[in-house]
Amino acid sequence: VTENRSDLEDLHLYATPREQRFRRFASLEFEGQLYMTPSDFIQAVTSDEPKHAKKWRSLSKQELNQILMETPPVWKGSSKLFRNLNEKGVISYTEYLFLLCILTKPHAGFRIAFNMFDTDGNEMVDKKEFLVLQEIFRKKNEKREKRGDEEKRAMLRLQLYGYHTPTNSVLKTEGEDLVPRSYWDTLRRSTSQALFSDLAERADDISSSLSDTTLLVHFFGKKGKAELNFEDFYRFMDNLQTEVLEIEFLSYSNGMNTISEEDFAHILLRYTNVENTSSYLENMRCSIPEEKGITFEEFRSFFQFLNNLEDFTIAMQMYNFASRSIGQDEFKRAVYVATGVKLSPHLVNTVFKIFDVDRDDQLSYKEFIGIMKDRLNRGFRGYKPIQRYTTFKSCVRKELYSR
């Protein structure tokens, strides 16, 4: 254990909310830098708090090397990668931010993400190019650091980035604005400004100052010489989205093939800013007295749609519906036109019953899109626990399963 609880809380005062969350869920430390395990990451995006109070365990060089030796190559990836690795992996803070970005991006955005890393345009991403990520997120962090004790902030930089003082950036700095941006926007904007030649000149310095991680070995091999093509990159991103959704779904299904409509509502509302969630749940209970259940395919298709919410909003405006309510048929058609995702009639009906608070069988912009935009912030802030009311049929299902 490298730091006691009082010291941890003291450094929390100098950290941003994202940094605080990473530090709260991270469980490993190597040469002063903190790391998450794959299990820690899954907890961080699906739970409010760690299952157990975290005490950072110091890794020896031998232990780290053993973990990296057991890391599978990218072509062996699957939607159970993080669960299979469990505690046998190390994820840095910048990689944590990158993985969070992936979770809320549409499949169409995967190509954009790949092209952002492919700075020399050869349709392959190598380790040097991927390390631009480290520099971009470090740069963003340095802009947003809280004022205060310089020694404390230096300790925080060491924990999160593995360096004591700010490094020279590979990015152009002329004319940059200081408007707050999401990490995805920062990544998208800054990689277009990165000079690959500058990065190449500094690649050895960057690599030598950073320890290899599970993600780097998974993508680029144990010697760091492999290159990542788009197909493997796409598969990794799709698998990660699927894995997190599977974990959330299974946490409510109790081994069944479906989750209840009410549990679906809980999952949708857990990361939003909705204050009176009970009204949504009560509204749905009254509107759907007979439980049919939501399958995983329906569940997954809905979250694929949510990752395309911006395009859907544009489609709504093109349909001239942005300021007024729409019915279920118009909603389903707009989803398909904007995203290519087909939602089942039962799923659409369930969504309407959850969010149609005035019960006119119409959805307004405020009733749905405003709330769901909050939902896309998942992982960047802790989820808001929602009191779970269990229907009689759900109780019967769970009782039967327990037998």
C-alpha positions as CSV (number, residue, x, y, z in Angstrom):
1,V,0.0,0.0,0.0
2,T,1.6,3.2,-1.1
3,E,-0.7,5.8,0.6
4,N,-3.0,5.8,3.5
5,R,-6.6,6.9,3.4
6,S,-6.0,10.4,4.7
7,D,-3.3,11.1,2.1
8,L,-5.7,9.8,-0.6
9,E,-8.4,12.2,0.5
10,D,-6.0,15.0,0.6
11,L,-4.9,14.6,-3.0
12,H,-8.5,14.3,-4.0
13,L,-8.9,18.0,-3.3
14,Y,-6.5,18.7,-6.2
15,A,-8.1,16.3,-8.7
16,T,-10.9,16.8,-11.2
17,P,-14.1,14.6,-10.9
18,R,-12.7,12.2,-13.6
19,E,-9.4,11.9,-11.9
20,Q,-11.1,11.4,-8.5
21,R,-13.1,8.5,-10.0
22,F,-10.1,6.9,-11.5
23,R,-8.2,7.1,-8.2
24,R,-11.1,5.7,-6.3
25,F,-11.4,2.6,-8.5
26,A,-7.7,2.0,-9.3
27,S,-6.1,-0.8,-7.3
28,L,-2.5,-1.0,-8.6
29,E,0.6,1.1,-8.4
30,F,3.8,0.8,-10.3
31,E,6.7,3.2,-9.8
32,G,4.4,5.8,-8.4
33,Q,1.8,5.6,-11.2
34,L,-1.7,4.3,-10.5
35,Y,-3.4,1.7,-12.8
36,M,-6.8,0.1,-13.0
37,T,-7.2,-3.6,-13.6
38,P,-9.8,-4.6,-16.3
39,S,-12.1,-5.6,-13.4
40,D,-11.6,-2.1,-11.8
41,F,-12.6,-0.5,-15.2
42,I,-15.8,-2.6,-15.5
43,Q,-16.7,-1.6,-11.9
44,A,-16.0,2.1,-12.6
45,V,-18.5,2.2,-15.5
46,T,-21.2,0.0,-14.0
47,S,-21.2,0.8,-10.3
48,D,-21.4,3.8,-8.0
49,E,-18.6,2.7,-5.7
50,P,-15.9,0.0,-5.7
51,K,-17.1,-3.3,-4.2
52,H,-14.3,-3.0,-1.6
53,A,-12.4,-0.1,-0.2
54,K,-9.4,0.3,-2.6
55,K,-5.8,0.1,-1.2
56,W,-3.3,0.4,-4.0
57,R,-1.2,-2.7,-4.3
58,S,2.4,-2.1,-5.4
59,L,3.4,-4.2,-8.4
60,S,7.0,-5.4,-8.8
61,K,8.6,-5.3,-12.3
62,Q,8.5,-9.1,-12.3
63,E,4.7,-9.1,-11.6
64,L,4.0,-6.5,-14.3
65,N,6.0,-8.4,-16.8
66,Q,4.1,-11.6,-16.0
67,I,0.8,-9.8,-16.5
68,L,1.9,-8.4,-19.8
69,M,3.2,-11.8,-20.9
70,E,-0.2,-13.2,-20.4
71,T,-2.0,-10.5,-22.4
72,P,-3.7,-11.9,-25.5
73,P,-3.0,-10.4,-29.0
74,V,-5.7,-8.3,-30.6
75,W,-6.9,-11.0,-32.9
76,K,-7.9,-13.1,-29.9
77,G,-10.1,-10.3,-28.5
78,S,-13.7,-11.0,-27.6
79,S,-16.7,-9.4,-25.8
80,K,-15.4,-11.2,-22.7
81,L,-11.9,-9.8,-22.9
82,F,-12.1,-7.6,-19.7
83,R,-13.9,-10.3,-17.8
84,N,-11.4,-12.9,-18.8
85,L,-8.4,-10.7,-17.9
86,N,-10.2,-9.7,-14.6
87,E,-7.3,-8.7,-12.3
88,K,-4.5,-9.6,-14.7
89,G,-4.1,-6.3,-16.5
90,V,-3.1,-2.7,-16.1
91,I,-4.9,0.3,-17.6
92,S,-3.4,3.8,-17.3
93,Y,-5.5,7.0,-16.7
94,T,-5.2,8.2,-20.3
95,E,-6.3,4.7,-21.5
96,Y,-9.2,4.9,-19.0
97,L,-10.4,8.1,-20.6
98,F,-9.9,6.6,-24.1
99,L,-12.0,3.6,-23.2
100,L,-14.8,5.8,-21.7
101,C,-14.8,7.7,-25.0
102,I,-15.4,4.4,-26.9
103,L,-18.4,3.5,-24.8
104,T,-20.6,6.3,-26.1
105,K,-19.5,6.5,-29.8
106,P,-21.6,5.2,-32.7
107,H,-20.1,2.5,-35.0
108,A,-19.8,5.1,-37.7
109,G,-17.4,7.0,-35.4
110,F,-15.0,4.1,-35.2
111,R,-13.5,4.9,-38.6
112,I,-13.1,8.6,-37.5
113,A,-11.3,7.4,-34.3
114,F,-9.0,5.2,-36.3
115,N,-8.1,7.9,-38.8
116,M,-7.4,10.3,-35.9
117,F,-4.6,7.9,-34.7
118,D,-3.4,7.1,-38.2
119,T,-1.4,10.3,-38.5
120,D,0.7,9.2,-41.5
121,G,-2.3,7.9,-43.5
122,N,-1.0,4.4,-44.2
123,E,-4.2,2.6,-43.0
124,M,-2.4,1.2,-40.0
125,V,-1.8,2.5,-36.5
126,D,1.5,1.8,-34.7
127,K,2.5,2.3,-31.2
128,K,4.2,5.7,-31.9
129,E,0.9,7.0,-33.3
130,F,-1.2,5.7,-30.5
131,L,1.0,7.4,-27.9
132,V,-0.3,10.7,-29.2
133,L,-3.2,9.9,-27.0
134,Q,-0.9,10.2,-23.9
135,E,0.3,13.7,-25.0
136,I,-3.2,15.0,-25.8
137,F,-4.8,14.0,-22.5
138,R,-1.8,15.2,-20.6
139,K,-2.1,18.6,-22.3
140,K,-5.7,18.8,-21.6
141,N,-5.1,18.0,-17.9
142,E,-2.4,20.6,-17.5
143,K,-4.9,23.3,-18.7
144,R,-7.5,22.2,-16.2
145,E,-5.3,21.6,-13.1
146,K,-6.6,23.1,-9.9
147,R,-4.6,25.8,-8.3
148,G,-3.0,25.0,-5.0
149,D,0.0,23.3,-3.5
150,E,2.5,22.6,-6.3
151,E,3.9,19.6,-4.5
152,K,0.5,18.0,-4.2
153,R,-0.3,18.7,-7.9
154,A,3.1,17.2,-8.9
155,M,2.2,14.0,-6.8
156,L,-1.1,13.9,-8.7
157,R,0.6,14.2,-12.1
158,L,2.9,11.3,-11.1
159,Q,0.1,9.1,-10.1
160,L,-2.0,9.7,-13.2
161,Y,0.6,10.2,-15.9
162,G,3.9,8.9,-14.6
163,Y,5.8,12.1,-14.7
164,H,6.9,14.7,-12.2
165,T,6.8,17.9,-14.3
166,P,4.9,18.8,-17.4
167,T,6.6,17.5,-20.6
168,N,6.9,19.4,-23.8
169,S,3.9,18.8,-26.0
170,V,4.0,17.4,-29.5
171,L,1.0,19.6,-30.3
172,K,0.8,23.1,-31.9
173,T,-0.3,25.6,-29.3
174,E,-0.9,28.7,-31.4
175,G,-4.3,30.2,-31.2
176,E,-5.8,27.5,-29.0
177,D,-9.0,28.4,-27.2
178,L,-9.7,27.4,-23.6
179,V,-13.4,26.5,-24.1
180,P,-14.1,23.3,-22.0
181,R,-14.3,20.3,-24.3
182,S,-15.1,16.6,-23.8
183,Y,-12.1,14.3,-24.0
184,W,-13.5,12.9,-27.3
185,D,-13.6,16.4,-28.8
186,T,-10.2,17.2,-27.5
187,L,-8.9,14.0,-29.1
188,R,-10.6,14.7,-32.4
189,R,-9.4,18.3,-32.5
190,S,-5.9,17.8,-31.2
191,T,-4.8,14.8,-33.3
192,S,-5.4,16.8,-36.4
193,Q,-2.9,19.3,-35.0
194,A,-0.3,16.6,-34.0
195,L,2.8,16.6,-36.2
196,F,3.8,13.0,-36.8
197,S,7.4,14.0,-37.6
198,D,7.6,15.7,-34.2
199,L,6.2,12.7,-32.5
200,A,8.6,10.4,-34.3
201,E,11.5,12.4,-33.1
202,R,10.3,12.2,-29.5
203,A,8.9,8.6,-29.7
204,D,11.8,7.0,-28.0
205,D,11.6,9.6,-25.1
206,I,7.9,9.1,-24.8
207,S,8.2,5.3,-24.8
208,S,11.0,5.2,-22.3
209,S,9.1,7.4,-19.9
210,L,6.0,5.1,-19.9
211,S,5.6,1.6,-18.8
212,D,3.9,-0.8,-21.2
213,T,0.2,-1.6,-20.4
214,T,-2.2,-4.3,-21.2
215,L,-3.8,-2.2,-24.0
216,L,-0.4,-1.4,-25.6
217,V,0.6,-5.1,-25.6
218,H,-2.9,-6.2,-26.8
219,F,-2.7,-3.8,-29.7
220,F,1.0,-3.8,-30.6
221,G,2.4,-7.0,-29.3
222,K,4.9,-7.7,-26.6
223,K,7.7,-6.1,-28.5
224,G,5.6,-3.1,-29.5
225,K,6.4,-3.7,-33.2
226,A,3.0,-4.9,-34.4
227,E,0.5,-2.6,-36.2
228,L,-3.2,-2.2,-35.7
229,N,-5.5,-2.3,-38.8
230,F,-9.0,-0.9,-38.9
231,E,-10.8,-4.2,-38.7
232,D,-9.1,-5.2,-35.4
233,F,-9.6,-1.7,-34.1
234,Y,-13.3,-1.8,-35.0
235,R,-13.7,-5.2,-33.4
236,F,-12.1,-4.1,-30.2
237,M,-14.4,-1.1,-29.8
238,D,-17.5,-3.1,-30.7
239,N,-16.5,-5.8,-28.3
240,L,-16.0,-3.3,-25.5
241,Q,-19.4,-1.7,-26.0
242,T,-21.0,-5.2,-26.1
243,E,-19.2,-6.4,-23.0
244,V,-20.3,-3.5,-20.8
245,L,-23.9,-3.8,-22.0
246,E,-23.8,-7.6,-21.3
247,I,-22.5,-6.9,-17.8
248,E,-25.3,-4.4,-17.1
249,F,-27.9,-6.7,-18.7
250,L,-26.8,-9.8,-16.7
251,S,-26.7,-7.9,-13.4
252,Y,-30.5,-7.5,-13.8
253,S,-31.5,-10.7,-15.7
254,N,-30.7,-13.2,-13.0
255,G,-29.8,-15.8,-15.6
256,M,-33.0,-15.3,-17.6
257,N,-33.1,-14.4,-21.3
258,T,-34.9,-11.1,-20.6
259,I,-35.0,-8.3,-18.1
260,S,-38.2,-6.6,-16.9
261,E,-39.4,-3.4,-18.5
262,E,-38.9,-1.8,-15.0
263,D,-35.3,-2.9,-14.8
264,F,-34.8,-1.5,-18.3
265,A,-36.1,1.8,-17.0
266,H,-33.7,1.7,-14.0
267,I,-30.7,1.2,-16.3
268,L,-31.8,4.1,-18.5
269,L,-32.4,6.5,-15.7
270,R,-29.4,5.6,-13.5
271,Y,-27.0,8.1,-15.1
272,T,-29.4,11.0,-15.8
273,N,-30.1,14.2,-13.9
274,V,-33.8,13.3,-13.4
275,E,-34.8,14.2,-9.9
276,N,-38.2,12.5,-9.5
277,T,-37.4,9.1,-11.0
278,S,-40.3,7.5,-9.1
279,S,-42.8,9.3,-11.3
280,Y,-41.3,7.6,-14.4
281,L,-41.3,4.2,-12.8
282,E,-44.9,4.6,-11.5
283,N,-46.0,5.8,-15.0
284,M,-44.5,2.7,-16.6
285,R,-46.0,0.3,-14.1
286,C,-49.4,1.7,-14.7
287,S,-49.0,1.6,-18.5
288,I,-47.4,-1.9,-18.8
289,P,-49.2,-4.0,-16.2
290,E,-48.2,-7.3,-17.9
291,E,-44.4,-7.9,-18.1
292,K,-43.2,-9.2,-21.4
293,G,-39.5,-8.5,-20.9
294,I,-36.7,-6.9,-22.9
295,T,-34.2,-9.2,-24.7
296,F,-30.5,-8.5,-24.9
297,E,-30.8,-7.8,-28.6
298,E,-33.4,-5.2,-28.0
299,F,-31.3,-3.8,-25.1
300,R,-28.2,-3.6,-27.3
301,S,-30.0,-2.1,-30.2
302,F,-31.4,0.7,-28.0
303,F,-28.0,1.7,-26.7
304,Q,-26.6,1.6,-30.3
305,F,-29.3,4.1,-31.1
306,L,-28.4,6.2,-28.1
307,N,-24.8,6.4,-29.3
308,N,-26.2,8.0,-32.5
309,L,-28.4,10.5,-30.5
310,E,-26.9,13.5,-32.2
311,D,-27.8,12.2,-35.7
312,F,-31.3,11.3,-34.4
313,T,-31.7,14.8,-33.1
314,I,-30.9,16.2,-36.6
315,A,-33.3,13.8,-38.2
316,M,-36.0,15.0,-35.8
317,Q,-35.3,18.6,-36.9
318,M,-35.5,17.5,-40.5
319,Y,-38.8,15.9,-39.8
320,N,-39.8,19.2,-38.2
321,F,-40.5,17.5,-35.0
322,A,-37.8,19.0,-32.8
323,S,-40.2,21.3,-30.9
324,R,-43.3,19.2,-30.7
325,S,-44.3,15.7,-29.8
326,I,-44.1,12.6,-32.0
327,G,-45.9,9.2,-32.0
328,Q,-44.4,5.7,-31.9
329,D,-44.4,5.2,-35.7
330,E,-42.7,8.5,-36.3
331,F,-40.1,7.8,-33.6
332,K,-39.3,4.3,-34.9
333,R,-39.0,5.7,-38.5
334,A,-36.8,8.6,-37.4
335,V,-34.5,6.2,-35.5
336,Y,-34.0,4.0,-38.5
337,V,-33.5,6.9,-40.9
338,A,-30.9,8.6,-38.7
339,T,-29.0,5.5,-37.4
340,G,-29.9,2.5,-39.4
341,V,-31.0,0.8,-36.2
342,K,-34.4,-1.0,-36.1
343,L,-36.1,-0.9,-32.8
344,S,-38.7,-3.5,-32.0
345,P,-42.3,-2.3,-31.5
346,H,-42.3,-3.6,-27.9
347,L,-39.1,-1.7,-27.2
348,V,-40.4,1.6,-28.6
349,N,-43.7,1.1,-26.7
350,T,-41.7,0.6,-23.5
351,V,-39.6,3.7,-24.1
352,F,-42.8,5.7,-24.6
353,K,-44.4,4.3,-21.4
354,I,-41.3,5.4,-19.4
355,F,-40.9,8.9,-20.8
356,D,-44.4,9.9,-21.8
357,V,-45.1,11.5,-18.4
358,D,-48.3,13.3,-19.5
359,R,-49.6,10.0,-21.0
360,D,-50.6,11.4,-24.4
361,D,-48.8,8.6,-26.3
362,Q,-46.5,11.2,-27.7
363,L,-42.9,12.1,-26.9
364,S,-41.6,15.6,-26.8
365,Y,-38.0,16.8,-27.2
366,K,-37.9,17.6,-23.5
367,E,-39.4,14.4,-22.4
368,F,-36.8,12.2,-24.2
369,I,-33.8,13.8,-25.9
370,G,-32.9,16.2,-23.1
371,I,-32.8,13.3,-20.6
372,M,-31.0,10.9,-22.8
373,K,-28.2,13.4,-23.5
374,D,-27.5,13.3,-19.7
375,R,-27.3,9.5,-20.0
376,L,-24.4,9.7,-22.5
377,N,-22.2,11.1,-19.7
378,R,-22.0,7.6,-18.2
379,G,-18.7,6.8,-16.6
380,F,-17.7,10.5,-16.2
381,R,-19.7,10.8,-13.1
382,G,-21.0,8.4,-10.6
383,Y,-24.4,6.9,-11.2
384,K,-27.4,8.1,-9.1
385,P,-28.8,5.1,-7.2
386,I,-32.5,4.6,-7.9
387,Q,-34.8,2.9,-5.5
388,R,-35.9,-0.4,-7.1
389,Y,-39.6,-1.3,-6.9
390,T,-40.1,-4.9,-7.9
391,T,-43.3,-6.0,-9.6
392,F,-45.1,-9.2,-8.5
393,K,-44.1,-10.9,-11.7
394,S,-40.5,-10.0,-11.3
395,C,-40.6,-11.5,-7.8
396,V,-42.0,-14.7,-9.1
397,R,-39.3,-14.9,-11.9
398,K,-36.5,-14.4,-9.4
399,E,-38.0,-16.8,-6.9
400,L,-38.3,-19.5,-9.6
401,Y,-34.8,-18.9,-10.7
402,S,-33.4,-19.1,-7.1
403,R,-34.9,-22.6,-6.8
